[in-house]
């Protein structure tokens, strides 16, 4: 018994192909449309033609398969129309934007790029949801702490919409965005200031930073946030004490000139030096590479579109002020000015034109 050889299968397949081609010429079908009379008489059966009929179809310029019913002229028109359609599709594709091309899911690369964009968008959504959840948790936690304190006599709680909760003392015609029953932290004092025709409680740090919200102030430098320890256990405050009024009275009664200047200067210098060791940046700011910066690094705040060449978390040396200017390129840039000398700088410590003694040994205030 002989074994089947692979060449036999190849020969059989080739024979089948050749045989089907010959059979199609012998047993060929004419798909030409019938006349109207034949159609009305239901004479629509396709005709079986042999080799002679196939040869005649070839002479008439008619092909095989689905082109059997078309003449040579019809085929040329079809080819021309298909070419015009293909050319127009190519022109339309070339006119599309590059991003639209790369995200077209009709192509393999478009599908891959779209998947990458979708994953990035979902990732950003997760980050936003997480941040919102964290912010909501922090706000809820802060609200629970404040609710644990009883409002002192004369104070009522008001809602201001987007700003949040506000407290009002009708006897003093005084507003506060911080719970008046929460003790004012060390190194902070509260004063009353007129803002847009109303008197508000404003908290001042010994370095000069001012805030109406204190713990909830988004612009509060991180070093001051770490320093805050004002919200204590409610059980420790068993009495209904108006710490807001105590701080205001203390601030009015005490003369700042009686303080020990040497101790204050040492504390201020230490706080300033510690702040310059802080490498983090406040929330909302983003570190960028900037060739205009003396250090090659800039800090950009997206909501206000402000650029700073100095870390926004650092305290300002004593005698320096900060303002925002529009430079020659139309950018909003932080500019620092020394009050007594009039020297201006965009970065202070990294600016070689600023004498070191103007910022290295002075008392300091916060930016």
Protein Blocks (a to p, Z undefined) as FASTA:
>chain_A
ZZddfklmmmmmmmmmmmmmmmmmmmccdfbdcdfklmmnopabccdddfklmmmmmmno
paehjllmpcfklmmmmmmmmmmmmmmmmmmmmmpcfklmmmmckbmklmmmmmmmmmmm
mmmmmmmmmmmmmmmmmmmmmmmmmmmpccdehiacddehjnopcdddfklopacfbdfk
bccdehiacddddeehiacdddddfkopacfklmmmmklcfklmmmpckbccfklmmbcc
dfklmmmmmmmmpcfklpcfklmmmmmmmmmmmmmmpmbdcehiacdddfkbmnlpacdd
fklopacfbdfkbccdehiacdddddfkopacdddddfklopacfklmmmmklcfklmmm
mccddZZ
